[in-house]
Amino acid sequence: MINTNNKLLLIIMTDKISHTKKSASKITQQTKITLQTVIAKIIAQNPKNIDVLEKTGLHCLHCPWSTLETLGQGAKAHKWSKGKTKDILNRLNNPFDKISKSKLPHRQCRKGDLKSQTN
C-alpha cells in the first residue's frame, strides 16, 4: 500500500511541476514590451521603467493618455526615430545589459584570504 500512495503522490507532484513550468513560460512571454504595449502597463510592470521613459522625454506618469496610448503611439507623437525607438525597447526589455563588467564591484582574492576563512 505504501508504494501505491508514493506513486500517486509522485504523479500529482509531477503534474503540478509541469503546470507551474507552463505558467512561468506564459508569464515571461506576456511581460515582453513591444510597441503595442500600453504605457500604463509598462509602468505597472516595473516602476523603474518610469526613469527610462522620462529620460527619453516621455513623461508618462502624469499623462492621462498613458492608460490608453501604446508605446508605439507615444513614440510617433514625440517623433522618435526608428533607432531611438529600438534603443528604448531594448532598455525596457533588458535593463541590465548596459552594465559592463568593469563597473561591477569586485575584489581580487589574495592567497591569505582563503586560509583565514577556513580557520
Backbone as ProteinMPNN parsed JSONL, in Angstrom:
{"seq_chain_A": "MINTNNKLLLIIMTDKISHTKKSASKITQQTKITLQTVIAKIIAQNPKNIDVLEKTGLHCLHCPWSTLETLGQGAKAHKWSKGKTKDILNRLNNPFDKISKSKLPHRQCRKGDLKSQTN", "coords_chain_A": {"N_chain_A": [[0.81, -1.201, 0.0], [1.943, 1.234, 0.676], [3.688, 1.763, -1.437], [1.871, 2.25, -3.53], [0.639, 4.631, -2.696], [2.857, 6.325, -2.741], [3.43, 6.339, -5.484], [1.14, 7.557, -6.48], [1.335, 10.055, -5.251], [3.694, 10.937, -6.457], [2.852, 11.182, -9.124], [0.942, 13.238, -8.874], [2.588, 15.356, -7.937], [4.366, 15.6, -10.126], [2.601, 16.447, -12.107], [1.835, 18.941, -11.052], [4.291, 20.297, -11.13], [4.836, 20.401, -13.917], [2.656, 21.943, -14.696], [3.241, 24.324, -13.351], [5.597, 25.069, -14.678], [4.572, 25.603, -17.228], [2.931, 27.796, -16.639], [4.851, 29.651, -15.795], [6.285, 30.038, -18.176], [4.318, 31.287, -19.702], [4.029, 33.686, -18.313], [6.554, 34.918, -18.686], [6.454, 35.276, -21.431], [4.361, 37.084, -21.676], [5.311, 39.403, -20.467], [7.085, 40.714, -22.108], [7.934, 43.722, -23.592], [6.486, 45.545, -26.183], [5.922, 47.597, -29.134], [3.209, 47.733, -29.148], [2.406, 47.636, -26.544], [0.605, 48.978, -23.856], [1.292, 52.076, -22.305], [0.798, 52.53, -19.555], [0.759, 49.913, -18.628], [3.409, 49.198, -18.997], [4.627, 50.782, -17.08], [3.387, 49.795, -14.764], [4.343, 47.214, -14.765], [7.056, 47.44, -14.123], [8.136, 49.787, -12.005], [10.55, 51.168, -12.291], [10.793, 51.596, -14.947], [9.721, 54.044, -15.443], [11.783, 55.92, -15.119], [13.378, 55.352, -17.37], [11.621, 56.029, -19.457], [11.079, 58.757, -18.875], [13.625, 59.917, -19.128], [13.89, 59.878, -21.835], [12.155, 61.742, -22.689], [9.492, 61.182, -22.532], [7.04, 61.782, -20.558], [5.266, 60.033, -18.908], [4.068, 59.319, -16.507], [2.474, 61.32, -15.419], [0.658, 61.77, -17.369], [-2.593, 61.709, -18.741], [-3.173, 60.141, -20.941], [-1.706, 57.86, -20.796], [-2.941, 55.518, -20.011], [-4.305, 54.67, -22.193], [-2.757, 54.958, -24.484], [-0.327, 53.404, -26.597], [3.126, 52.324, -26.54], [4.217, 52.597, -29.077], [2.487, 54.504, -30.237], [3.035, 56.671, -28.581], [5.727, 57.056, -29.208], [5.506, 57.828, -31.855], [3.997, 60.192, -31.582], [5.808, 61.768, -30.215], [7.745, 61.978, -32.065], [9.941, 60.137, -32.374], [12.878, 58.631, -33.698], [13.374, 55.618, -35.672], [15.603, 54.26, -34.758], [15.965, 55.315, -32.16], [13.588, 54.47, -30.971], [13.909, 51.687, -31.092], [16.151, 51.424, -29.431], [15.087, 52.238, -26.962], [13.144, 50.275, -26.536], [14.866, 48.092, -26.222], [16.163, 48.872, -23.847], [14.03, 48.835, -22.037], [13.229, 46.147, -22.094], [15.573, 44.775, -21.47], [16.987, 45.593, -18.91], [19.464, 45.282, -17.625], [21.526, 44.958, -19.416], [23.274, 47.021, -20.106], [25.214, 47.285, -18.186], [28.587, 47.175, -17.628], [31.239, 44.806, -17.117], [33.452, 45.916, -15.9], [32.466, 47.914, -14.273], [31.17, 46.64, -12.26], [31.241, 45.832, -8.8], [34.092, 44.337, -7.465], [36.594, 42.25, -5.987], [39.926, 41.313, -5.87], [41.114, 38.093, -5.069], [43.346, 37.224, -2.537], [46.193, 35.201, -1.61], [46.279, 34.708, 1.183], [43.656, 35.14, 1.988], [41.914, 32.909, 1.624], [42.936, 31.04, 3.426], [42.478, 32.268, 5.909], [39.695, 32.205, 6.037], [39.063, 29.516, 6.23], [39.997, 28.733, 8.675]], "CA_chain_A": [[0.0, 0.0, 0.0], [2.798, 2.415, 0.728], [4.17, 2.021, -2.79], [0.779, 2.832, -4.315], [0.497, 6.026, -2.284], [4.014, 7.069, -3.228], [3.281, 6.525, -6.929], [0.091, 8.551, -6.674], [1.913, 11.329, -4.852], [4.651, 11.306, -7.494], [2.08, 11.623, -10.292], [0.365, 14.546, -8.547], [3.679, 16.327, -7.893], [4.848, 15.793, -11.488], [1.594, 17.247, -12.796], [1.923, 20.311, -10.547], [5.536, 20.893, -11.621], [4.683, 20.725, -15.333], [1.699, 23.049, -14.767], [3.963, 25.511, -12.918], [6.507, 25.459, -15.754], [3.761, 26.209, -18.285], [2.513, 29.113, -16.161], [6.022, 30.524, -15.798], [6.611, 30.412, -19.55], [3.308, 32.253, -20.131], [4.331, 34.965, -17.677], [7.694, 35.548, -19.344], [6.035, 35.697, -22.758], [3.467, 38.227, -21.562], [5.958, 40.583, -19.934], [7.925, 41.363, -23.105], [7.372, 45.001, -24.002], [6.523, 45.805, -27.62], [5.339, 48.891, -29.486], [1.765, 47.655, -28.916], [2.147, 47.592, -25.101], [0.076, 50.228, -23.3], [2.317, 52.709, -21.465], [0.473, 52.285, -18.141], [1.158, 48.537, -18.329], [4.877, 49.218, -18.903], [4.947, 51.374, -15.774], [2.923, 48.87, -13.72], [5.205, 46.03, -14.8], [8.276, 47.761, -13.39], [8.149, 51.23, -11.783], [11.816, 51.754, -12.743], [10.629, 51.965, -16.353], [9.403, 55.473, -15.473], [13.045, 56.627, -15.339], [13.779, 55.156, -18.769], [10.718, 56.806, -20.304], [11.248, 60.189, -18.629], [14.912, 60.352, -19.686], [13.746, 59.997, -23.283], [11.214, 62.815, -22.975], [8.122, 60.684, -22.438], [6.671, 61.961, -19.149], [4.01, 59.271, -18.916], [3.486, 59.121, -15.183], [1.477, 62.358, -15.159], [-0.151, 61.945, -18.576], [-3.83, 60.926, -18.716], [-3.224, 59.249, -22.096], [-0.874, 56.669, -20.579], [-3.779, 54.326, -19.844], [-4.876, 54.316, -23.495], [-1.764, 55.052, -25.549], [0.73, 52.395, -26.626], [4.475, 52.873, -26.674], [4.368, 52.983, -30.48], [1.765, 55.759, -30.441], [3.805, 57.706, -27.888], [6.936, 57.293, -29.997], [5.101, 58.576, -33.049], [3.578, 61.525, -31.142], [7.003, 62.516, -29.811], [8.617, 61.977, -33.251], [11.172, 59.377, -32.178], [13.38, 57.908, -34.869], [13.292, 54.157, -35.514], [16.744, 53.86, -33.935], [15.69, 55.674, -30.764], [12.516, 53.585, -30.513], [14.502, 50.361, -30.886], [17.017, 51.527, -28.254], [14.245, 52.304, -25.766], [12.585, 48.928, -26.352], [15.939, 47.262, -25.662], [16.38, 49.259, -22.447], [12.886, 48.395, -21.229], [13.196, 44.682, -22.031], [16.845, 44.253, -20.952], [17.511, 46.7, -18.105], [20.796, 45.045, -17.08], [22.502, 44.741, -20.482], [24.208, 48.138, -20.237], [26.224, 47.246, -17.129], [29.811, 46.496, -18.052], [31.878, 44.061, -16.035], [34.422, 46.762, -15.207], [31.769, 48.75, -13.303], [30.663, 45.821, -11.169], [32.192, 45.76, -7.692], [34.767, 43.057, -7.273], [37.841, 42.328, -5.241], [40.781, 40.177, -6.186], [41.39, 37.201, -3.955], [44.765, 37.048, -2.231], [46.489, 33.866, -1.077], [45.965, 34.634, 2.604], [42.212, 35.229, 2.231], [41.301, 31.588, 1.719], [43.388, 30.385, 4.654], [41.839, 32.87, 7.078], [38.288, 31.82, 6.066], [38.915, 28.108, 6.593], [40.399, 28.524, 10.074]], "C_chain_A": [[0.852, 1.264, 0.0], [3.313, 2.771, -0.663], [3.098, 2.68, -3.651], [0.596, 4.305, -3.977], [1.653, 6.873, -2.798], [3.912, 7.337, -4.724], [2.237, 7.591, -7.224], [0.607, 9.944, -6.339], [2.889, 11.829, -5.908], [3.936, 11.822, -8.737], [1.494, 13.014, -10.049], [1.442, 15.617, -8.557], [4.211, 16.624, -9.289], [3.888, 16.668, -12.274], [1.664, 18.705, -12.353], [3.173, 21.007, -11.059], [5.395, 21.279, -13.088], [3.708, 21.886, -15.512], [2.384, 24.36, -14.376], [4.913, 25.992, -14.005], [5.749, 26.129, -16.892], [3.335, 27.616, -17.885], [3.668, 30.093, -16.199], [6.384, 30.947, -17.21], [5.59, 31.401, -20.101], [3.606, 33.635, -19.567], [5.485, 35.653, -18.391], [7.339, 35.99, -20.751], [5.18, 36.958, -22.683], [4.194, 39.498, -21.138], [6.879, 41.274, -20.936], [7.219, 42.618, -23.607], [7.559, 45.172, -25.506], [5.955, 47.2, -27.875], [3.829, 48.911, -29.249], [1.402, 47.614, -27.43], [1.675, 48.964, -24.621], [1.077, 50.767, -22.279], [2.048, 52.471, -19.979], [0.879, 50.874, -17.719], [2.679, 48.44, -18.187], [5.302, 49.735, -17.537], [4.55, 50.425, -14.646], [3.814, 47.639, -13.632], [6.479, 46.253, -13.999], [8.329, 49.274, -13.21], [9.455, 51.914, -12.212], [11.768, 52.126, -14.222], [10.261, 53.436, -16.506], [10.666, 56.268, -15.771], [13.482, 56.538, -16.794], [12.924, 56.027, -19.676], [10.909, 58.305, -20.115], [12.568, 60.717, -19.18], [14.849, 60.53, -21.199], [12.736, 61.07, -23.67], [9.756, 62.396, -22.936], [7.726, 60.724, -20.96], [5.293, 61.349, -18.907], [3.324, 59.173, -17.563], [2.332, 60.094, -14.935], [0.504, 62.554, -16.324], [-1.423, 61.097, -18.512], [-3.94, 59.939, -19.882], [-2.474, 57.946, -21.861], [-1.694, 55.392, -20.397], [-4.372, 53.84, -21.163], [-3.829, 54.196, -24.595], [-0.713, 53.957, -25.447], [2.079, 53.083, -26.756], [4.719, 53.342, -28.108], [3.675, 54.301, -30.792], [2.495, 56.922, -29.773], [5.069, 58.067, -28.648], [6.62, 58.126, -31.234], [4.725, 60.017, -32.682], [4.775, 62.396, -30.768], [8.087, 62.5, -30.885], [9.968, 61.316, -32.999], [11.583, 58.745, -33.496], [13.239, 56.406, -34.615], [14.422, 53.65, -34.624], [16.515, 54.136, -32.46], [14.613, 54.756, -30.178], [13.058, 52.193, -30.212], [15.385, 50.35, -29.638], [16.19, 51.524, -26.97], [13.589, 50.958, -25.491], [13.628, 47.995, -25.745], [16.178, 47.585, -24.198], [15.254, 48.767, -21.551], [12.856, 46.879, -21.055], [14.448, 44.074, -21.417], [17.514, 45.317, -20.091], [18.941, 46.509, -17.617], [21.867, 44.87, -18.144], [23.569, 45.824, -20.558], [25.327, 48.114, -19.198], [27.448, 46.499, -17.636], [30.464, 45.827, -16.853], [32.849, 44.932, -15.249], [33.753, 47.627, -14.14], [31.204, 47.952, -12.134], [31.685, 45.753, -10.041], [32.793, 44.364, -7.58], [36.075, 43.297, -6.523], [38.656, 41.102, -5.584], [41.075, 39.39, -4.92], [42.901, 37.086, -3.767], [44.969, 35.686, -1.6], [46.054, 33.724, 0.374], [44.475, 34.634, 2.908], [41.567, 33.869, 2.44], [41.694, 30.873, 3.002], [42.668, 30.949, 5.868], [40.359, 32.481, 7.168], [38.097, 30.38, 6.513], [39.269, 27.849, 8.045], [39.372, 28.998, 11.037]], "O_chain_A": [[0.489, 2.258, -0.629], [3.366, 3.947, -1.026], [3.405, 3.586, -4.426], [0.418, 5.133, -4.871], [1.452, 8.005, -3.238], [4.26, 8.423, -5.189], [2.423, 8.427, -8.109], [0.342, 10.902, -7.066], [2.907, 13.02, -6.221], [4.375, 12.801, -9.339], [1.548, 13.872, -10.931], [1.235, 16.687, -9.13], [4.482, 17.782, -9.609], [4.32, 17.539, -13.029], [1.564, 19.61, -13.182], [3.123, 22.192, -11.391], [5.794, 22.379, -13.471], [3.909, 22.727, -16.388], [2.139, 25.395, -14.997], [5.026, 27.196, -14.236], [6.223, 27.113, -17.461], [3.375, 28.531, -18.708], [3.489, 31.246, -16.592], [6.756, 32.1, -17.429], [5.952, 32.273, -20.891], [3.453, 34.64, -20.261], [5.408, 36.848, -18.675], [7.874, 36.991, -21.228], [5.28, 37.816, -23.56], [3.713, 40.591, -21.437], [7.409, 42.342, -20.627], [6.052, 42.574, -23.997], [8.653, 44.969, -26.034], [5.557, 47.896, -26.941], [3.232, 49.984, -29.158], [0.221, 47.563, -27.086], [2.28, 49.985, -24.946], [1.638, 50.009, -21.488], [2.988, 52.232, -19.22], [1.296, 50.662, -16.58], [3.178, 47.685, -17.353], [6.218, 49.199, -16.914], [5.295, 50.268, -13.679], [4.016, 47.086, -12.551], [6.931, 45.362, -13.28], [8.55, 49.987, -14.189], [9.46, 53.118, -12.469], [12.611, 52.887, -14.698], [10.463, 54.018, -17.572], [10.636, 57.191, -16.584], [13.906, 57.533, -17.382], [13.448, 56.693, -20.569], [10.902, 59.053, -21.093], [12.625, 61.851, -19.654], [15.662, 61.252, -21.777], [12.487, 61.284, -24.857], [8.877, 63.187, -23.275], [8.041, 59.805, -20.203], [4.3, 62.054, -18.726], [2.112, 58.965, -17.497], [1.333, 59.733, -14.313], [-0.375, 63.414, -16.262], [-1.347, 59.895, -18.256], [-4.725, 58.994, -19.811], [-2.598, 57.015, -22.657], [-1.179, 54.295, -20.612], [-4.883, 52.722, -21.241], [-3.998, 53.418, -25.534], [-0.26, 53.618, -24.353], [2.157, 54.277, -27.047], [5.357, 54.371, -28.324], [4.214, 55.126, -31.53], [2.567, 58.019, -30.326], [5.442, 59.238, -28.728], [7.382, 59.019, -31.606], [5.094, 60.953, -33.39], [4.761, 63.609, -30.978], [9.209, 62.95, -30.651], [11.012, 61.861, -33.361], [10.738, 58.371, -34.309], [13.013, 55.978, -33.483], [14.231, 52.726, -33.833], [16.828, 53.304, -31.608], [14.715, 54.321, -29.031], [12.709, 51.591, -29.197], [15.373, 49.384, -28.875], [16.564, 50.872, -25.995], [13.488, 50.543, -24.337], [13.314, 47.2, -24.859], [16.374, 46.68, -23.387], [15.5, 48.33, -20.426], [12.497, 46.384, -19.988], [14.393, 42.962, -20.892], [18.521, 45.891, -20.508], [19.581, 47.486, -17.227], [23.028, 44.65, -17.799], [24.673, 45.559, -21.034], [26.297, 48.862, -19.327], [27.36, 45.335, -18.027], [30.26, 46.24, -15.711], [33.049, 44.71, -14.055], [34.418, 48.037, -13.188], [30.802, 48.532, -11.125], [32.881, 45.628, -10.304], [32.086, 43.357, -7.598], [36.574, 44.42, -6.45], [38.142, 39.984, -5.59], [41.26, 39.957, -3.843], [43.64, 36.875, -4.728], [44.017, 35.081, -1.106], [45.504, 32.687, 0.745], [44.065, 34.175, 3.975], [40.753, 33.703, 3.349], [40.875, 30.175, 3.601], [42.285, 30.198, 6.764], [39.814, 32.43, 8.27], [37.073, 30.052, 7.114], [38.868, 26.823, 8.594], [39.565, 28.89, 12.248]]}, "name": "protein", "num_of_chains": 1, "seq": "MINTNNKLLLIIMTDKISHTKKSASKITQQTKITLQTVIAKIIAQNPKNIDVLEKTGLHCLHCPWSTLETLGQGAKAHKWSKGKTKDILNRLNNPFDKISKSKLPHRQCRKGDLKSQTN"}
